Amino acid sequence: MAAEWRPPYPSSAGHGRAKASRWSWIRKAPVVSEAPGLFARDYVASHHDAFLAEVAPLVASGRLKYREDIRQGLENIPACFAEMLRGDNFGKMIVQVGADPTARGAAGAV
């Protein structure tokens, strides 16, 4: 028979309070809204427009370049994922499964 789970701290039973449950820590956990700026997405969201205004013209003019590690075919996804986890790729790892519609000269390019 499995032993009953007990919290790692003394029970407050008999001291005028209800016995602590195993999930009582959840009530004490900080709420995300109480910690603004804690996550990178908060920073990115607040700086996104300024970043695009500054960087987009540099990319368009060719003064700023970025690297993408592009592989072909769905069958290569497991190997590409493993490479990415090992850090064997450079830049952004992309598995291409069709023609790039944004490539210059491609049909349907903007």
Residue pairs with C-beta under 8 A, 6 or more apart in sequence:
5 22
7 20
7 22
7 24
9 20
11 19
11 20
12 18
12 19
12 20
13 19
32 38
32 39
36 42
37 43
55 64
58 64
59 65
59 66
66 91
66 92
67 90
67 91
67 92
68 91
68 92
68 94
69 89
69 90
69 91
69 92
69 93
69 94
70 94
70 95
70 96
71 80
71 93
71 94
71 95
71 96
72 95
72 96
73 95
73 96
73 97
74 95
74 97
76 95
77 95
80 89
80 93
80 95
83 89
83 93
84 93
99 106
99 107
100 106
101 108
101 109
102 109
102 110
103 109
